[in-house]
Amino acid sequence: MSSNILQGKVWRFGNDVDTDLIIPARYLNTSEPKELAVHCMEDADPGFAGKVNLGDIIVAGKNFGCGSSREHAPISIKAAGVSCVIAASFARIFYRNSINIGLPILESAEASKAIAEGNQVEVDLSSGKIMDLTTGKSYQAAPFPPFMQELINAGGLIEYVKKRITN
Amino acid sequence: MGMTITEKILAAHAGKKKVAPGDLINAKVDLVLGNDITAPVAIKEFSKIGVNRVFDQEKIALVPDHFTPNKDIKSAEQVKILREFARRYGIANYFEVGEMGVEHCLLPEKGLVLPGDLVIGADSHTCTYGALGAFSTGVGSTDMAAGMAIGEAWFKVPESIKFNYYGKLPRWVGGKDLILFTIGKIGVDGALYQSMEFTGETIDNLSMEGRFTMANMAIEAGGKNGIFAVDAKTREYVASRAKRSYTVYASDPDAVYNKVYEWDVSKLEPQIAFPHLPENTKPLSECGNVSIDQSIIGSCTNGRIEDLREAAQVLKGHKVNSNVRLIVIPGTQDIWRQAMREGLFEIFLDAGAAVSTPTCGPCLGGHMGILAKGERAVATTNRNFVGRMGHPESEVYLAGPAVAAASAIAGKLAGPGEVGVK
């Protein structure tokens, strides 16, 4: 895994952002991350893929990633250069998929509510601390249960399964 | 302290006597499912694991149904990945065009899911099989890849919510209306991470088709699974289909529920979910004057024979409004054949509807009925998100087959009564 400290500019989205908003099904005739990245968040913010910079952070409301099981959703976010997603809560399949593919996600209702679009934010993945560098306020994300931390540390589910098979 | 049906199935597959909500378990799976959108990613991930066989050739189902018959070159390439993987690894349950159907209509019909099973599928509507008293849930492609390799998946044991319905449903009100009503009450994250257990007098009297429809949309309330007790109807459904034995689990009387909802549904009206979330439900009488351009009857939610019969009852002797395209999509080849034998196609064609080969097609804006900017559709499908059926500025209204058929006649959202059908 790369550095545990992430820093980037915030892009804000609302509640119940569904997977069709994240990556519309009309683009699912491919699974190439680079092609999916071009259409990331297209139906929520048509210009998003063009303006997001490497390392930027998505901050959203409740139930982020609801709807389809398409792993193309977290894949497109990751491939678009987004370093992590902070939300008040995540839909369960999106949560699972993000952990499995290694897209960092953090759950914090306070951060989700308070952090404004355009702010610079720093996230320490090892402690779950979210620092709003623009306002100087900090927030603590909910910690992952030990098993999920193990999955994350292994580098995702495939690496975890490989280890299990070898052992 | 007792256990719920969901807890019992999870415990049995994890080799444990007891599990409790919050426990993280590794469980053996009875079936791993993927489709033409999710399986290509899973197959790529599977190749990284470094095994040269799948855990069980009989326990994997690959169903190219979303963009099939292949809508374009890229889709054809995706399906080719499934076909070649199925051949190489000897996957018994690969369903080619001509024998395939919409996956969640197809697998129960083929007897591939039975009561007490634990099923994971790389499709969010995998929760449909809860109608059979199985635990089934949607996962992503990487989980599917791991499942194909080791036949296991990790789960956090969910808390359960009990939904108890009583009263006799009025005419033209069914499973779709019950589940839309429920989602309208609790919201699109009202059952987030939780198990939804459907019980009560109304459920006892509900057909298997109605139960599949309800379980199908558990995910639209954020649920991990939706589940029903096994009864005489379930046993009858699986009797002619099962090719192996199965185990029936039932919730204990002292099982623990996070919440219990009780609803008298004897006066429930047909329900319609307005754009752009399934929780935006209204009873038909409050829908106002909403004109429509298209009506879709089909999908893993409502593409079964009872749904088609209901639509035909409404459409018989009527013409589809000249401003509306009505597209009927039977869920599987068997449903298609049954509808044909019963003369339902005659009714659809006389009314001016198009009948399609089985496909998910328009439900997810794939093909076979895409909406232009500003257009509105009423659909028996399960999602009405922004851009779901086409242009980001189009709209989808979710309803049951009777309302979808009546609306096609009226040219606007309507129930059978409004077009003179009793």
Boltz contact constraints between the chains, C-beta under 6 A:
constraints:
  - contact:
      token1: [A, 16]
      token2: [B, 188]
      max_distance: 6.0
  - contact:
      token1: [A, 18]
      token2: [B, 385]
      max_distance: 6.0
  - contact:
      token1: [A, 20]
      token2: [B, 385]
      max_distance: 6.0
  - contact:
      token1: [A, 20]
      token2: [B, 387]
      max_distance: 6.0
  - contact:
      token1: [A, 20]
      token2: [B, 388]
      max_distance: 6.0
  - contact:
      token1: [A, 21]
      token2: [B, 386]
      max_distance: 6.0
  - contact:
      token1: [A, 24]
      token2: [B, 387]
      max_distance: 6.0
  - contact:
      token1: [A, 25]
      token2: [B, 364]
      max_distance: 6.0
  - contact:
      token1: [A, 25]
      token2: [B, 365]
      max_distance: 6.0
  - contact:
      token1: [A, 26]
      token2: [B, 365]
      max_distance: 6.0
  - contact:
      token1: [A, 28]
      token2: [B, 37]
      max_distance: 6.0
  - contact:
      token1: [A, 29]
      token2: [B, 74]
      max_distance: 6.0
  - contact:
      token1: [A, 29]
      token2: [B, 75]
      max_distance: 6.0
  - contact:
      token1: [A, 30]
      token2: [B, 74]
      max_distance: 6.0
  - contact:
      token1: [A, 31]
      token2: [B, 40]
      max_distance: 6.0
  - contact:
      token1: [A, 31]
      token2: [B, 41]
      max_distance: 6.0
  - contact:
      token1: [A, 43]
      token2: [B, 386]
      max_distance: 6.0
  - contact:
      token1: [A, 43]
      token2: [B, 387]
      max_distance: 6.0
  - contact:
      token1: [A, 43]
      token2: [B, 392]
      max_distance: 6.0
  - contact:
      token1: [A, 63]
      token2: [B, 189]
      max_distance: 6.0
  - contact:
      token1: [A, 66]
      token2: [B, 188]
      max_distance: 6.0
  - contact:
      token1: [A, 68]
      token2: [B, 124]
      max_distance: 6.0
  - contact:
      token1: [A, 69]
      token2: [B, 122]
      max_distance: 6.0
  - contact:
      token1: [A, 69]
      token2: [B, 123]
      max_distance: 6.0
  - contact:
      token1: [A, 69]
      token2: [B, 124]
      max_distance: 6.0
  - contact:
      token1: [A, 69]
      token2: [B, 138]
      max_distance: 6.0
  - contact:
      token1: [A, 69]
      token2: [B, 140]
      max_distance: 6.0
  - contact:
      token1: [A, 71]
      token2: [B, 41]
      max_distance: 6.0
  - contact:
      token1: [A, 71]
      token2: [B, 140]
      max_distance: 6.0
  - contact:
      token1: [A, 71]
      token2: [B, 141]
      max_distance: 6.0
  - contact:
      token1: [A, 92]
      token2: [B, 193]
      max_distance: 6.0
  - contact:
      token1: [A, 93]
      token2: [B, 124]
      max_distance: 6.0
  - contact:
      token1: [A, 93]
      token2: [B, 138]
      max_distance: 6.0
  - contact:
      token1: [A, 97]
      token2: [B, 140]
      max_distance: 6.0
  - contact:
      token1: [A, 100]
      token2: [B, 142]
      max_distance: 6.0
  - contact:
      token1: [A, 101]
      token2: [B, 142]
      max_distance: 6.0
  - contact:
      token1: [A, 147]
      token2: [B, 24]
      max_distance: 6.0
  - contact:
      token1: [A, 157]
      token2: [B, 142]
      max_distance: 6.0
  - contact:
      token1: [A, 157]
      token2: [B, 146]
      max_distance: 6.0
  - contact:
      token1: [A, 158]
      token2: [B, 45]
      max_distance: 6.0
  - contact:
      token1: [A, 158]
      token2: [B, 48]
      max_distance: 6.0
  - contact:
      token1: [A, 158]
      token2: [B, 49]
      max_distance: 6.0
  - contact:
      token1: [A, 161]
      token2: [B, 49]
      max_distance: 6.0
  - contact:
      token1: [A, 161]
      token2: [B, 146]
      max_distance: 6.0
  - contact:
      token1: [A, 162]
      token2: [B, 49]
      max_distance: 6.0
